[in-house]
Amino acid sequence: MDRTLRNFGAWLLAAAIGGMLVACQSGCVNALAGALYVIKGNDVAPEFPGLKNKRVAVVCRPVVELQYTTGNVHAEIARQLGILLRQHSSKVEIIDAQKVSEWTDEHEWTEFNEIGEALDADMVVGIDLEHFSIYQGQTLYQGKAQVAVQVVDMKDHGKIAFESHMPQLVYPPNTGVPTSEKPEEEFRRQFIKVLADHVGRYFYPHDATQDFARDSDSLR
């Protein structure tokens, strides 16, 4: 008798669960989709994931017109990009930025593969800085930059494995920041980090929604 009651109770429980699953089928699908969003996030895959397990040199050079007007900005962009690449992938070996700067300062060179050969790199991430400014008028900061990016594969005879001409970056995108809010050097560093991250997105996953907060971030 007890066994019969137990079996009947188990059948009732199974029937109840089945009924609940049928009743909430559409709602559960939505809930599952929401859960997957929370787990997976809103990440966009990189266009070029080929830096993994590679020894990489990162270098940025200004066009001739900017060589005497942007100071050390190009070296800071390369250094910051190297930091981000290292943070986003433990499987990428980034050649020390100081070694790259020392070699480029001490040698005459025209092609990115020359740096890769000299520093025994597997890949060279080369950035051509075509435009860089941080002022919108005399009393507002608003960074603007234009860069071209290429990856040189030293293991494939220095061939270009990836290249892209990035659309002009404007930061903050919608409004300037009063110069009274922060020192020039602080805003420049902030803009360089944003620029380096935008270049880095070619190589590591990123949140597609993060740009919506750019205006508020610039005021911090």
N, C-alpha and C positions, 0 to 999 in steps of 0.2 A: 504493500500500500504506500509506504513512504517513498519507495523507488518510483512508483507511478506518479505520485504528486511532484516529485523532483523533475521527472521528465516533462510533465505537463507545464511546470513552471519555466523550464528552459525553453520549451516551445513558445510560450507566451512572450518571453523576453526577446527571442529571435524575431518573432512576428512584429513586435513593437519597434525594434530597431529597423527592420526592413521597411515598415510603414513610414518611419521618420525619414529614412533616406530617400524614399520616393517623393514624399511631401516637400522636402527641401532641396530637390534636385537642382533647380535653377539657381536658388539662393546659394547653395553650396558651391556651385561652379564659380559664382561671383566671389564668394569668400575665398575659394582656393586661388583664384586669380590675384586677389588682393594680397594673400599670403606670399605668393610667388614674387609679387612686386617688392614686398618688404624684404624678402630674402635676397632676390637678385638685384634689386635696385634699378636704376635707370641708366646703367652703364652702356656706353657706345664702344664697340670694339675698335682697336687701333687699325689704321690703314696699313701700317708696316710693322708687324710684330717680329721682324727678323733680327732684332738685336739680341735676342735671348742666347745665352751661352757664348757671347762674343766679347772680345776685348775692343772697347770703343773709345775713339778719340773724338771729342766734341770741340769744334772751333767755329768762331764767328768772325767775319771780317766786314768792315764797312766799305761801301763803295767809295771811290776816290773823293767825291764831293763831301763825304762825311768824315774823312780821316782826321781833320783838324777841328771839327766842331762838336763831336760827341764824346771827346775824352776817352775814358776807359770803358765806355758802355758795352762795346762788343765783347770784351773779355768777361764782363760781369754777366752778360747774357749766356755765354758759353758755360761759365762756372755754375750758374743757377740751373741751367738745363741738365748739366751733369748730376747735380744734387737730386733733381726730380727723377731722373732716369734711375738713379741708384735707389731712391726711396720706393719707387713703384715696381722694381724687379730686382730681387737679390741675385738673379742669374745673369745680370749684365755687369761686366767689369768695366768701370769707367776709368780711363787713364787720368791721373792727377792733373787738374786744371793748370796748376803752376808749371808743370813740365811742358804742357802744350803751349802756354804763354811764353815761356822761356825760349822754346825752339822757334816759334813764329817771330819773336822779337829779334833773335840772333841770326836768322837766316832769311835770304831772299827766296820767296816762293810765289808761285802763281796758281797751282792746282792743289786741291785738297788731298789728292793721293800722295803728294810729296810728304805731307805730315804723317799720313798713315804708314808709309814706308819707313820713315825715320824713327817713329815711335813704336814700330812693330804692332800696329793695330790690325784687327780683323776687319773692322768697319770704321769709317769716318763719317760722323754727322756734321755736315758743313752748312753753315748759315751765312747767306749774303744779306747784310743789313743795308737795305736800300733807302730807308727813311726812318728817322727817329726824332721826335720832338715831345716836349712835355708841357708846353704853354699854349693856352688859347687866349690871346691877348696878354696884357700886363698883369692882370689881377686874378687870373684863373689858371689852374692846372687842368690839362686834359691831354693825356698821352696819345700819340699817334705813331704807329710803326708799320713798316712794310718790309717783309722778308721773303727770300726764296730759300728753300731747304732742299738739300740732296743728301743721299746716303751713298757713299762710295764703298764698294765691296773689294777689299784688298785681296781676298782669297780668290777672286774672280778677275784677276789682272786689272784691278782698279776700275772696273765697270760701274756705272751708275745703277744702283739697285732700286732707288726710289728718288723721286723729285716732285716738288710741289711749289707753286707760287702762292703763298698764303694771302688771303684777302686782307685789306688794311684793317689793322686792329685799332680800335678807339676805346680808350679807358679814362674815366667812366664812359659808357656808351651814350648816355642821355643828357648829361650835364657836367659842367666843369666843377672843380673844387677850388674854393677861394684860397688864394695864396696865404691868407692870414691864418688858415686852419692848421697848416703843418709846414715844416721846413722843406725847401726844394729837394734836398738830398733824400729825405724820407719818402717823398712822393716818387722820386726817380727809382728808388729801390723797389717800391711797391709795384710800379709799372713794369719794371724789368722782370719781377716774379710772375706777373700776369702774362707777359709776353713769352717768357720761357715755358710756362705751362701750356700755352696755346701751341707752341712748337712741339712740346712733349706729347701732346695728344695724338700726334701722328704715330707714336710708338707705344703708348700704354692706354688701357681703358680709362674712360672719364665719364663723369656724370653729365648727361645732356642738359640738366636743369641748372647747373651751377652758375651759369652766366647771368641768371635773373637777379642774383644778389650783388652783382658787381658795383652798382651805384652806391648802395649802402655800405659796402665794404670799404670803398675809397674814402669814406668820411671817418673811418676809425683811426 
